[in-house]
Amino acid sequence: MKAVKRAIVELSKDPEHRDHAAASDLVRACFDSEDYKEGVQAFLEKRRPRFQGR
């Protein structure tokens, strides 16, 4: 949610004032999270994911 909120804030700014690096860092953190990896693995194994908030 933090990454989504930050992306919305950045998109609401004028293009020359947007902090693309900060938004990209938050998105990267989402993809590096344990929950993301669990979601992908569960999908591949055709099972429900067991998210832990990490």
mmCIF file of the N, C-alpha and C atoms, coordinates in Angstrom:
data_MODEL
# 
_entry.id   MODEL 
# 
loop_
_atom_site.group_PDB 
_atom_site.id 
_atom_site.type_symbol 
_atom_site.label_atom_id 
_atom_site.label_alt_id 
_atom_site.label_comp_id 
_atom_site.label_asym_id 
_atom_site.label_entity_id 
_atom_site.label_seq_id 
_atom_site.pdbx_PDB_ins_code 
_atom_site.Cartn_x 
_atom_site.Cartn_y 
_atom_site.Cartn_z 
_atom_site.occupancy 
_atom_site.B_iso_or_equiv 
_atom_site.pdbx_formal_charge 
_atom_site.auth_seq_id 
_atom_site.auth_comp_id 
_atom_site.auth_asym_id 
_atom_site.auth_atom_id 
_atom_site.pdbx_PDB_model_num 
ATOM 1   N N  . MET A 1 1  ? 0.823  -1.192  0.000   1.00 0.00 ? 1  MET A N  1 
ATOM 2   C CA . MET A 1 1  ? 0.000  0.000   0.000   1.00 0.00 ? 1  MET A CA 1 
ATOM 3   C C  . MET A 1 1  ? 0.870  1.260   0.000   1.00 0.00 ? 1  MET A C  1 
ATOM 4   N N  . LYS A 1 2  ? 1.972  1.181   0.710   1.00 0.00 ? 2  LYS A N  1 
ATOM 5   C CA . LYS A 1 2  ? 2.861  2.349   0.762   1.00 0.00 ? 2  LYS A CA 1 
ATOM 6   C C  . LYS A 1 2  ? 3.359  2.717   -0.629  1.00 0.00 ? 2  LYS A C  1 
ATOM 7   N N  . ALA A 1 3  ? 3.736  1.719   -1.428  1.00 0.00 ? 3  ALA A N  1 
ATOM 8   C CA . ALA A 1 3  ? 4.229  1.978   -2.780  1.00 0.00 ? 3  ALA A CA 1 
ATOM 9   C C  . ALA A 1 3  ? 3.137  2.559   -3.660  1.00 0.00 ? 3  ALA A C  1 
ATOM 10  N N  . VAL A 1 4  ? 1.926  2.048   -3.533  1.00 0.00 ? 4  VAL A N  1 
ATOM 11  C CA . VAL A 1 4  ? 0.815  2.552   -4.336  1.00 0.00 ? 4  VAL A CA 1 
ATOM 12  C C  . VAL A 1 4  ? 0.508  3.999   -3.973  1.00 0.00 ? 4  VAL A C  1 
ATOM 13  N N  . LYS A 1 5  ? 0.465  4.292   -2.690  1.00 0.00 ? 5  LYS A N  1 
ATOM 14  C CA . LYS A 1 5  ? 0.186  5.657   -2.253  1.00 0.00 ? 5  LYS A CA 1 
ATOM 15  C C  . LYS A 1 5  ? 1.261  6.619   -2.754  1.00 0.00 ? 5  LYS A C  1 
ATOM 16  N N  . ARG A 1 6  ? 2.517  6.187   -2.675  1.00 0.00 ? 6  ARG A N  1 
ATOM 17  C CA . ARG A 1 6  ? 3.621  7.046   -3.142  1.00 0.00 ? 6  ARG A CA 1 
ATOM 18  C C  . ARG A 1 6  ? 3.521  7.272   -4.642  1.00 0.00 ? 6  ARG A C  1 
ATOM 19  N N  . ALA A 1 7  ? 3.181  6.227   -5.385  1.00 0.00 ? 7  ALA A N  1 
ATOM 20  C CA . ALA A 1 7  ? 3.035  6.372   -6.830  1.00 0.00 ? 7  ALA A CA 1 
ATOM 21  C C  . ALA A 1 7  ? 1.935  7.368   -7.168  1.00 0.00 ? 7  ALA A C  1 
ATOM 22  N N  . ILE A 1 8  ? 0.832  7.315   -6.448  1.00 0.00 ? 8  ILE A N  1 
ATOM 23  C CA . ILE A 1 8  ? -0.263 8.258   -6.681  1.00 0.00 ? 8  ILE A CA 1 
ATOM 24  C C  . ILE A 1 8  ? 0.184  9.692   -6.388  1.00 0.00 ? 8  ILE A C  1 
ATOM 25  N N  . VAL A 1 9  ? 0.895  9.868   -5.286  1.00 0.00 ? 9  VAL A N  1 
ATOM 26  C CA . VAL A 1 9  ? 1.399  11.205  -4.933  1.00 0.00 ? 9  VAL A CA 1 
ATOM 27  C C  . VAL A 1 9  ? 2.325  11.721  -6.023  1.00 0.00 ? 9  VAL A C  1 
ATOM 28  N N  . GLU A 1 10 ? 3.233  10.866  -6.488  1.00 0.00 ? 10 GLU A N  1 
ATOM 29  C CA . GLU A 1 10 ? 4.183  11.300  -7.514  1.00 0.00 ? 10 GLU A CA 1 
ATOM 30  C C  . GLU A 1 10 ? 3.474  11.605  -8.834  1.00 0.00 ? 10 GLU A C  1 
ATOM 31  N N  . LEU A 1 11 ? 2.484  10.816  -9.199  1.00 0.00 ? 11 LEU A N  1 
ATOM 32  C CA . LEU A 1 11 ? 1.762  11.053  -10.454 1.00 0.00 ? 11 LEU A CA 1 
ATOM 33  C C  . LEU A 1 11 ? 0.915  12.314  -10.415 1.00 0.00 ? 11 LEU A C  1 
ATOM 34  N N  . SER A 1 12 ? 0.550  12.739  -9.217  1.00 0.00 ? 12 SER A N  1 
ATOM 35  C CA . SER A 1 12 ? -0.251 13.955  -9.106  1.00 0.00 ? 12 SER A CA 1 
ATOM 36  C C  . SER A 1 12 ? 0.604  15.224  -9.244  1.00 0.00 ? 12 SER A C  1 
ATOM 37  N N  . LYS A 1 13 ? 1.914  15.068  -9.196  1.00 0.00 ? 13 LYS A N  1 
ATOM 38  C CA . LYS A 1 13 ? 2.835  16.197  -9.349  1.00 0.00 ? 13 LYS A CA 1 
ATOM 39  C C  . LYS A 1 13 ? 3.078  16.489  -10.822 1.00 0.00 ? 13 LYS A C  1 
ATOM 40  N N  . ASP A 1 14 ? 3.568  17.686  -11.088 1.00 0.00 ? 14 ASP A N  1 
ATOM 41  C CA . ASP A 1 14 ? 3.993  18.015  -12.444 1.00 0.00 ? 14 ASP A CA 1 
ATOM 42  C C  . ASP A 1 14 ? 5.151  17.088  -12.812 1.00 0.00 ? 14 ASP A C  1 
ATOM 43  N N  . PRO A 1 15 ? 5.233  16.659  -14.067 1.00 0.00 ? 15 PRO A N  1 
ATOM 44  C CA . PRO A 1 15 ? 6.271  15.699  -14.480 1.00 0.00 ? 15 PRO A CA 1 
ATOM 45  C C  . PRO A 1 15 ? 7.699  16.082  -14.085 1.00 0.00 ? 15 PRO A C  1 
ATOM 46  N N  . GLU A 1 16 ? 8.027  17.351  -14.135 1.00 0.00 ? 16 GLU A N  1 
ATOM 47  C CA . GLU A 1 16 ? 9.404  17.752  -13.809 1.00 0.00 ? 16 GLU A CA 1 
ATOM 48  C C  . GLU A 1 16 ? 9.703  17.705  -12.313 1.00 0.00 ? 16 GLU A C  1 
ATOM 49  N N  . HIS A 1 17 ? 8.682  17.546  -11.472 1.00 0.00 ? 17 HIS A N  1 
ATOM 50  C CA . HIS A 1 17 ? 8.879  17.496  -10.024 1.00 0.00 ? 17 HIS A CA 1 
ATOM 51  C C  . HIS A 1 17 ? 8.704  16.100  -9.430  1.00 0.00 ? 17 HIS A C  1 
ATOM 52  N N  . ARG A 1 18 ? 8.458  15.114  -10.259 1.00 0.00 ? 18 ARG A N  1 
ATOM 53  C CA . ARG A 1 18 ? 8.238  13.747  -9.771  1.00 0.00 ? 18 ARG A CA 1 
ATOM 54  C C  . ARG A 1 18 ? 9.547  13.097  -9.360  1.00 0.00 ? 18 ARG A C  1 
ATOM 55  N N  . ASP A 1 19 ? 9.491  12.333  -8.281  1.00 0.00 ? 19 ASP A N  1 
ATOM 56  C CA . ASP A 1 19 ? 10.662 11.590  -7.790  1.00 0.00 ? 19 ASP A CA 1 
ATOM 57  C C  . ASP A 1 19 ? 10.526 10.134  -8.241  1.00 0.00 ? 19 ASP A C  1 
ATOM 58  N N  . HIS A 1 20 ? 10.944 9.886   -9.469  1.00 0.00 ? 20 HIS A N  1 
ATOM 59  C CA . HIS A 1 20 ? 10.821 8.549   -10.049 1.00 0.00 ? 20 HIS A CA 1 
ATOM 60  C C  . HIS A 1 20 ? 11.671 7.530   -9.293  1.00 0.00 ? 20 HIS A C  1 
ATOM 61  N N  . ALA A 1 21 ? 12.810 7.940   -8.811  1.00 0.00 ? 21 ALA A N  1 
ATOM 62  C CA . ALA A 1 21 ? 13.706 7.014   -8.118  1.00 0.00 ? 21 ALA A CA 1 
ATOM 63  C C  . ALA A 1 21 ? 13.076 6.494   -6.826  1.00 0.00 ? 21 ALA A C  1 
ATOM 64  N N  . ALA A 1 22 ? 12.455 7.369   -6.074  1.00 0.00 ? 22 ALA A N  1 
ATOM 65  C CA . ALA A 1 22 ? 11.823 6.945   -4.820  1.00 0.00 ? 22 ALA A CA 1 
ATOM 66  C C  . ALA A 1 22 ? 10.670 5.988   -5.087  1.00 0.00 ? 22 ALA A C  1 
ATOM 67  N N  . ALA A 1 23 ? 9.853  6.296   -6.087  1.00 0.00 ? 23 ALA A N  1 
ATOM 68  C CA . ALA A 1 23 ? 8.737  5.414   -6.431  1.00 0.00 ? 23 ALA A CA 1 
ATOM 69  C C  . ALA A 1 23 ? 9.253  4.067   -6.925  1.00 0.00 ? 23 ALA A C  1 
ATOM 70  N N  . SER A 1 24 ? 10.287 4.084   -7.730  1.00 0.00 ? 24 SER A N  1 
ATOM 71  C CA . SER A 1 24 ? 10.875 2.837   -8.232  1.00 0.00 ? 24 SER A CA 1 
ATOM 72  C C  . SER A 1 24 ? 11.451 1.993   -7.104  1.00 0.00 ? 24 SER A C  1 
ATOM 73  N N  . ASP A 1 25 ? 12.076 2.625   -6.139  1.00 0.00 ? 25 ASP A N  1 
ATOM 74  C CA . ASP A 1 25 ? 12.628 1.888   -4.993  1.00 0.00 ? 25 ASP A CA 1 
ATOM 75  C C  . ASP A 1 25 ? 11.535 1.167   -4.217  1.00 0.00 ? 25 ASP A C  1 
ATOM 76  N N  . LEU A 1 26 ? 10.393 1.827   -4.037  1.00 0.00 ? 26 LEU A N  1 
ATOM 77  C CA . LEU A 1 26 ? 9.289  1.198   -3.314  1.00 0.00 ? 26 LEU A CA 1 
ATOM 78  C C  . LEU A 1 26 ? 8.701  0.033   -4.101  1.00 0.00 ? 26 LEU A C  1 
ATOM 79  N N  . VAL A 1 27 ? 8.586  0.182   -5.398  1.00 0.00 ? 27 VAL A N  1 
ATOM 80  C CA . VAL A 1 27 ? 8.079  -0.916  -6.227  1.00 0.00 ? 27 VAL A CA 1 
ATOM 81  C C  . VAL A 1 27 ? 9.053  -2.089  -6.198  1.00 0.00 ? 27 VAL A C  1 
ATOM 82  N N  . ARG A 1 28 ? 10.333 -1.798  -6.282  1.00 0.00 ? 28 ARG A N  1 
ATOM 83  C CA . ARG A 1 28 ? 11.358 -2.847  -6.217  1.00 0.00 ? 28 ARG A CA 1 
ATOM 84  C C  . ARG A 1 28 ? 11.270 -3.595  -4.889  1.00 0.00 ? 28 ARG A C  1 
ATOM 85  N N  . ALA A 1 29 ? 11.032 -2.869  -3.812  1.00 0.00 ? 29 ALA A N  1 
ATOM 86  C CA . ALA A 1 29 ? 10.908 -3.507  -2.499  1.00 0.00 ? 29 ALA A CA 1 
ATOM 87  C C  . ALA A 1 29 ? 9.717  -4.462  -2.476  1.00 0.00 ? 29 ALA A C  1 
ATOM 88  N N  . CYS A 1 30 ? 8.637  -4.100  -3.166  1.00 0.00 ? 30 CYS A N  1 
ATOM 89  C CA . CYS A 1 30 ? 7.474  -5.004  -3.246  1.00 0.00 ? 30 CYS A CA 1 
ATOM 90  C C  . CYS A 1 30 ? 7.860  -6.300  -3.940  1.00 0.00 ? 30 CYS A C  1 
ATOM 91  N N  . PHE A 1 31 ? 8.547  -6.194  -5.069  1.00 0.00 ? 31 PHE A N  1 
ATOM 92  C CA . PHE A 1 31 ? 8.926  -7.381  -5.819  1.00 0.00 ? 31 PHE A CA 1 
ATOM 93  C C  . PHE A 1 31 ? 9.968  -8.229  -5.082  1.00 0.00 ? 31 PHE A C  1 
ATOM 94  N N  . ASP A 1 32 ? 10.723 -7.623  -4.197  1.00 0.00 ? 32 ASP A N  1 
ATOM 95  C CA . ASP A 1 32 ? 11.727 -8.356  -3.419  1.00 0.00 ? 32 ASP A CA 1 
ATOM 96  C C  . ASP A 1 32 ? 11.153 -8.954  -2.136  1.00 0.00 ? 32 ASP A C  1 
ATOM 97  N N  . SER A 1 33 ? 9.903  -8.667  -1.830  1.00 0.00 ? 33 SER A N  1 
ATOM 98  C CA . SER A 1 33 ? 9.323  -9.115  -0.553  1.00 0.00 ? 33 SER A CA 1 
ATOM 99  C C  . SER A 1 33 ? 9.062  -10.616 -0.524  1.00 0.00 ? 33 SER A C  1 
ATOM 100 N N  . GLU A 1 34 ? 9.059  -11.162 0.666   1.00 0.00 ? 34 GLU A N  1 
ATOM 101 C CA . GLU A 1 34 ? 8.761  -12.585 0.853   1.00 0.00 ? 34 GLU A CA 1 
ATOM 102 C C  . GLU A 1 34 ? 7.336  -12.911 0.416   1.00 0.00 ? 34 GLU A C  1 
ATOM 103 N N  . ASP A 1 35 ? 6.398  -12.008 0.671   1.00 0.00 ? 35 ASP A N  1 
ATOM 104 C CA . ASP A 1 35 ? 5.010  -12.253 0.272   1.00 0.00 ? 35 ASP A CA 1 
ATOM 105 C C  . ASP A 1 35 ? 4.879  -12.324 -1.249  1.00 0.00 ? 35 ASP A C  1 
ATOM 106 N N  . TYR A 1 36 ? 5.594  -11.490 -1.968  1.00 0.00 ? 36 TYR A N  1 
ATOM 107 C CA . TYR A 1 36 ? 5.540  -11.560 -3.435  1.00 0.00 ? 36 TYR A CA 1 
ATOM 108 C C  . TYR A 1 36 ? 6.058  -12.905 -3.917  1.00 0.00 ? 36 TYR A C  1 
ATOM 109 N N  . LYS A 1 37 ? 7.193  -13.326 -3.360  1.00 0.00 ? 37 LYS A N  1 
ATOM 110 C CA . LYS A 1 37 ? 7.773  -14.616 -3.746  1.00 0.00 ? 37 LYS A CA 1 
ATOM 111 C C  . LYS A 1 37 ? 6.818  -15.756 -3.410  1.00 0.00 ? 37 LYS A C  1 
ATOM 112 N N  . GLU A 1 38 ? 6.172  -15.675 -2.262  1.00 0.00 ? 38 GLU A N  1 
ATOM 113 C CA . GLU A 1 38 ? 5.190  -16.693 -1.873  1.00 0.00 ? 38 GLU A CA 1 
ATOM 114 C C  . GLU A 1 38 ? 4.013  -16.699 -2.839  1.00 0.00 ? 38 GLU A C  1 
ATOM 115 N N  . GLY A 1 39 ? 3.552  -15.524 -3.241  1.00 0.00 ? 39 GLY A N  1 
ATOM 116 C CA . GLY A 1 39 ? 2.436  -15.447 -4.179  1.00 0.00 ? 39 GLY A CA 1 
ATOM 117 C C  . GLY A 1 39 ? 2.758  -16.091 -5.512  1.00 0.00 ? 39 GLY A C  1 
ATOM 118 N N  . VAL A 1 40 ? 3.945  -15.834 -6.026  1.00 0.00 ? 40 VAL A N  1 
ATOM 119 C CA . VAL A 1 40 ? 4.367  -16.433 -7.291  1.00 0.00 ? 40 VAL A CA 1 
ATOM 120 C C  . VAL A 1 40 ? 4.487  -17.945 -7.147  1.00 0.00 ? 40 VAL A C  1 
ATOM 121 N N  . GLN A 1 41 ? 5.119  -18.371 -6.067  1.00 0.00 ? 41 GLN A N  1 
ATOM 122 C CA . GLN A 1 41 ? 5.304  -19.813 -5.843  1.00 0.00 ? 41 GLN A CA 1 
ATOM 123 C C  . GLN A 1 41 ? 3.967  -20.517 -5.691  1.00 0.00 ? 41 GLN A C  1 
ATOM 124 N N  . ALA A 1 42 ? 3.053  -19.934 -4.952  1.00 0.00 ? 42 ALA A N  1 
ATOM 125 C CA . ALA A 1 42 ? 1.731  -20.526 -4.771  1.00 0.00 ? 42 ALA A CA 1 
ATOM 126 C C  . ALA A 1 42 ? 0.999  -20.617 -6.108  1.00 0.00 ? 42 ALA A C  1 
ATOM 127 N N  . PHE A 1 43 ? 1.114  -19.589 -6.924  1.00 0.00 ? 43 PHE A N  1 
ATOM 128 C CA . PHE A 1 43 ? 0.486  -19.614 -8.243  1.00 0.00 ? 43 PHE A CA 1 
ATOM 129 C C  . PHE A 1 43 ? 1.045  -20.759 -9.081  1.00 0.00 ? 43 PHE A C  1 
ATOM 130 N N  . LEU A 1 44 ? 2.351  -20.912 -9.088  1.00 0.00 ? 44 LEU A N  1 
ATOM 131 C CA . LEU A 1 44 ? 2.981  -21.972 -9.874  1.00 0.00 ? 44 LEU A CA 1 
ATOM 132 C C  . LEU A 1 44 ? 2.592  -23.362 -9.368  1.00 0.00 ? 44 LEU A C  1 
ATOM 133 N N  . GLU A 1 45 ? 2.385  -23.458 -8.053  1.00 0.00 ? 45 GLU A N  1 
ATOM 134 C CA . GLU A 1 45 ? 2.003  -24.737 -7.448  1.00 0.00 ? 45 GLU A CA 1 
ATOM 135 C C  . GLU A 1 45 ? 0.488  -24.929 -7.408  1.00 0.00 ? 45 GLU A C  1 
ATOM 136 N N  . LYS A 1 46 ? -0.248 -23.963 -7.925  1.00 0.00 ? 46 LYS A N  1 
ATOM 137 C CA . LYS A 1 46 ? -1.721 -24.002 -7.969  1.00 0.00 ? 46 LYS A CA 1 
ATOM 138 C C  . LYS A 1 46 ? -2.326 -24.238 -6.583  1.00 0.00 ? 46 LYS A C  1 
ATOM 139 N N  . ARG A 1 47 ? -1.866 -23.409 -5.640  1.00 0.00 ? 47 ARG A N  1 
ATOM 140 C CA . ARG A 1 47 ? -2.378 -23.478 -4.269  1.00 0.00 ? 47 ARG A CA 1 
ATOM 141 C C  . ARG A 1 47 ? -2.630 -22.071 -3.765  1.00 0.00 ? 47 ARG A C  1 
ATOM 142 N N  . ARG A 1 48 ? -3.339 -21.964 -2.659  1.00 0.00 ? 48 ARG A N  1 
ATOM 143 C CA . ARG A 1 48 ? -3.573 -20.653 -2.050  1.00 0.00 ? 48 ARG A CA 1 
ATOM 144 C C  . ARG A 1 48 ? -2.274 -20.169 -1.398  1.00 0.00 ? 48 ARG A C  1 
ATOM 145 N N  . PRO A 1 49 ? -1.960 -18.885 -1.550  1.00 0.00 ? 49 PRO A N  1 
ATOM 146 C CA . PRO A 1 49 ? -0.759 -18.357 -0.916  1.00 0.00 ? 49 PRO A CA 1 
ATOM 147 C C  . PRO A 1 49 ? -0.923 -18.220 0.596   1.00 0.00 ? 49 PRO A C  1 
ATOM 148 N N  . ARG A 1 50 ? 0.165  -18.329 1.289   1.00 0.00 ? 50 ARG A N  1 
ATOM 149 C CA . ARG A 1 50 ? 0.190  -18.125 2.742   1.00 0.00 ? 50 ARG A CA 1 
ATOM 150 C C  . ARG A 1 50 ? 1.031  -16.877 3.029   1.00 0.00 ? 50 ARG A C  1 
ATOM 151 N N  . PHE A 1 51 ? 0.374  -15.708 2.901   1.00 0.00 ? 51 PHE A N  1 
ATOM 152 C CA . PHE A 1 51 ? 1.048  -14.435 3.108   1.00 0.00 ? 51 PHE A CA 1 
ATOM 153 C C  . PHE A 1 51 ? 1.300  -14.192 4.592   1.00 0.00 ? 51 PHE A C  1 
ATOM 154 N N  . GLN A 1 52 ? 2.430  -13.566 4.890   1.00 0.00 ? 52 GLN A N  1 
ATOM 155 C CA . GLN A 1 52 ? 2.811  -13.318 6.273   1.00 0.00 ? 52 GLN A CA 1 
ATOM 156 C C  . GLN A 1 52 ? 3.102  -11.845 6.567   1.00 0.00 ? 52 GLN A C  1 
ATOM 157 N N  . GLY A 1 53 ? 2.850  -10.990 5.605   1.00 0.00 ? 53 GLY A N  1 
ATOM 158 C CA . GLY A 1 53 ? 3.100  -9.567  5.835   1.00 0.00 ? 53 GLY A CA 1 
ATOM 159 C C  . GLY A 1 53 ? 4.564  -9.188  5.810   1.00 0.00 ? 53 GLY A C  1 
ATOM 160 N N  . ARG A 1 54 ? 5.360  -9.941  5.071   1.00 0.00 ? 54 ARG A N  1 
ATOM 161 C CA . ARG A 1 54 ? 6.795  -9.641  4.985   1.00 0.00 ? 54 ARG A CA 1 
ATOM 162 C C  . ARG A 1 54 ? 7.205  -9.453  3.557   1.00 0.00 ? 54 ARG A C  1 
# 
